[in-house]
C-alpha cells in the first residue's frame, strides 16, 4: 500500500496569511505545466483524483494543501510556463510562489517534476537556480519515464545526475525516474519524502515460508 495513502485534501491557499498554522513539515511539488505533477501526487497517494489533473496548462493557480499526518503536508504549487494565462494570473502566481518558497520555515524540501523527455527547460532551471540558495533539498522526479526506452531512461538519468553534480552540496540534491502510468519509482520517492517529513516507513513482513531447517521451520 502507498505510504501516503491517507492523504486528504485540506485547503486551497490564495494568500500567504491563510497558510496552515499547525504545520510542522511541508514538501512542495513544482513543475512545468503538463509535466505530470498532479499525476505524481495522485500516484504517491494511491488515488485517482486527489490532485486535480487538467489538460489546460496553468489551471491550478493557488497552493493546494494535502494532509498526510498531523502537521505534515504535501503542497501542490501552481504549474509554471502557461503561456496563455492572463497577465494578472501570472503576476498572482509569481507573488504567491516566491514568498512561499523563500520564507516558509516549515518547507523542508522541494520536489521538481520534469518530463523525462524534456528535462531542464529554461523555466525549470530558473526555478532551481532561484531556490538553491535557500539551502533546502531538491528532489527531481523525471516523469513519464514509460515514454522512453530502457536505454533512453539510462541516458537521461545519467545526464541529469551529471548536471546536479555540478551544483555542489551533493547530499541536498537527488534525482529519479518516475512513471505514474506504470507506478515505477514510487518506493524510491517514498524513501526521500518520508525522510524529509520524518514519517516512518514500516518494513514489509516477509510472508514467505521459512527455509527447510531454518529458524522458523517446523520440526518433523
N, C-alpha and C positions, 0 to 999 in steps of 0.2 A: 504494500500500500504506500502511496506517496507520503513523504514526510510531512508535507504541508497540506494534507487532505482536509484539515479542519479550518482552512482559510475561509473567511466570510467577508463580504463587502461591509465596510464600516461607514465611510462618508466620502464626499467629494469636497475638496477644499479649493476655493477660488481666491482666498485671501490668506496671507500668512498668519493673521491674527486668529484664524479658525483652526490652526493645526492642533491635533490632539494633545491635551495637556498631560495625559498619563503615559506618554510614550517613553520607553526605555531604550529601545534599539530599533532602528529602521534600515531597511535596504531598499534603495531606489532603483527602478528599472528605466533606462533611457534607450532610445533608438530612433533611427531614421524611420519616417512613416513607411509602413508596409514592410518593415524588416522582420516582422514576426514577433514583436514584443508582447502583445496581448496573448497570442497563442502560446508563447513560452510560459507566461504566468499561469494560464489555464492548465498547461501540461504539468507544471510543477505542483499544482494544487489537485491534479487529477479530476478536473472539472471541465465542462464543455464551454460554459459561458460565464465564468466568474469575472473575467476581464472582458470588456467589450471588443469584439473583433469587427472592424469596419473595413469596407472596401474603399471608403472615402478617406484619403490622406488628411491628417490633421483633425480628425473628428473629436478626439479626446483633447480638451483644452485646459483641464484642471488637474489637480493632484488627486488621484483615486487611492484611498487607503483600504487595505485589506488586513484584518486582524488574523494573526497566526496563533498567538498565545497572549496572555496578559501583558500589555505594554510593548508587544513586539509586532512589527508591521512590515508588509510589502507596500511600497509606494509606486504606483504606476504614473510615470511622468508623461506629459504631452509628447507625442511624436514630433520630431523636427524635420524640416525640409519640405513642408507642404506649400508648394509654390502658388497654389490658387487661393490660399487663405487670405481673407481681408487683412489689410494692414493693422487694423485695430486689434484683431485677434492675435496677430503676430507680436505686436507690442505687449499684449497681455501675457503671452507665453514667456517672452523674454523677461518681463518684470517679475513674474512668479518663479520661474525656474532658477534664475540667477541667485536671488537672495536665499532660496531654499537650499540649494546645493552648497552655498558658501557659508551659511550662518546656522544651519540646523544642527545643533550639537548632538542630537540623537541619531543622526545619519552615520552609520558605521561602514558603509561601503556602497559602491555604485556598480550595477550590472549594465554593461553596454551590449545591446543586441545588434549584431551586424549580419546582414545577409552574407552567407559564406561565399557567394558568387561575386560579391562586390564589397569586400572589406575596406575599411579606412577611406570612406568617402570624405570629401572636404569637410562636411558638417560633423562627421564622426571625429575627425582629427581636431577640429576646433573645440568641440565639447571636451575631449580628453585633455587637450593642452590647457584648457581653462580649469579643469577640475583637479589635475595632478598636484598643483601647489597646495591643495588642502591637506595633503599628506594622508588621505584616506585611500583604502584599497580599491582597485578596479578589477572586475572580472568580466572578460569578454566572452560572450556566447555567440559562436558562429552558427547562426540559424539556417534552417532549410538545407542541412547537410545532405539530406536524402536526394537532393537535386544533383549532387556531384558523384562521380565515380570514386572508388576507393583511392585510386591514385591521385585524383584531384583533391580529395579531402586531405591526404597526407601533405600534398604540396602547399595548400593554403594554410594549414595548421603550422607547418614549418616556417612559412613566410611571416605569419603574424607573430609567432614566438620570436623570430629574429628581430622584428621591429620593436616589440616591447622590451627585449633585452637591452636595447639602446637607451632605455629610459632610466636605468639605474634602479636602486631600491627593489631588487628582484622579488623580495618577499611580498611586495604590495600588489603585484600585477600577475594575472593568470589568464589563461585562455583555454577554451574547449570547443569541440564540435557539438552541435545540438540539432535535433530534429523533433519537432512537435508531432509530425506525422508518424514517424517510426518509434517515437518515445525513446530515442537514443540520447545518451548524455545526461539523463535525469539524475542518476545517483551521483555522478561527478558534481553536478550543480548543487545537489543537496548537501554534499560534504562541505563545499565552500560556504554556502549561505548559512548552514547550521553553525559553522564556526563563528561567522560574523555575528549571528544573532544570539549565540550562546544557547542553542537548543540542542538537547541531547539526541543523538541518533541511536536508537535501540538496535542492538545487534540481532540479526535473524537467527532463530533457533535452527539447529541442524536436526532435521526430521528424518534423515536417512538412517536405516537400520545400522546398528553397530557392527564393526568388523567381527568376523568369526574369531572368537578367542580374545576379543578386545575387552576393555573395562566394563562395557555395558552389555556384553553378551551373556545370554543365559547359560548356566552350567547344565550339562547333559544329565 
